[in-house]
Amino acid sequence: MKTRIKELRAAHGVTQEELAKRVGVRRETIVYLEKGKYNPSLQLAHDVARSFKLSIEEVFKFDAGG
C-alpha cells in the first residue's frame, strides 16, 4: 500500500510524533505507515485521513495486485 502521509505531514508542518498523538498510535506506527510496511485498520486509516481533512482514498492507495 502506498500513502501520502509523509507528503501531507510536510505540507501541514506536522511531525510524526504529532500525527501519532492525534490518531492515538506510537510514532513507530506512523513510520511503518509511511514506508508502506503496515496496513492500517479501517479506523486508523479514517483517523489519519480525518486529521488532514481528507478522505481515506486521498491519503491511502490500496494495491489490489498480488
N, C-alpha and C positions, 0 to 999 in steps of 0.2 A: 504494500500500500504506500502511496506517496501522499505527502502532506505539504501544506503551505505554512505550517506553523512557524518555522524559522523566519520566513519572509514576512509573515504577518506580525510577529513579535518585533522585528526590526522596524517595520513601518509604524508601529504603535509605541515604540520605545519601552517595551516590556521585557524584563529578564525572564530566564527560565524559572527562576525561583518565584518571581511574582506571579507568573502564569500558573505554576504549580499550586500556590496558595489559593488563587482564585477558584481553581477547579477541584481542590481538595486531594491532591496527589503529591508524591515526592518529586523533587526536581529530576531525579533519575528517570522517572516515567516520561517526563517531557523530553529528555534526551533521547530515549528509545523511540518515542513517537516521531521525533524529528528525523531520526535515522531510518525510519521505516522498519524497525526491529520489533515493534509492538503493535498489535492490533487492539485498538481501544474498545471498550464496551460501548454500546449504543449511548448509554448515559454519559460516559466520559466524552465521546465524540460530540454529543449535544452541548455539554458544558463548555468545551473548548470553543466550539463554533459560536456559541452564545456570548462568550467572553469577548469575541471580536465583532459581535453583532452581524454575524454571517450565518448562512445555512451550513449544514454538515457537508453538503456537496461542494460548497465553495472552499472548504478547508481540506477535505479528505478526498483522495481519488482512489476508489476501491478497484483493485485489479482483479477482474473476473477470470483472467487467464491462469493456467496452471503452470 
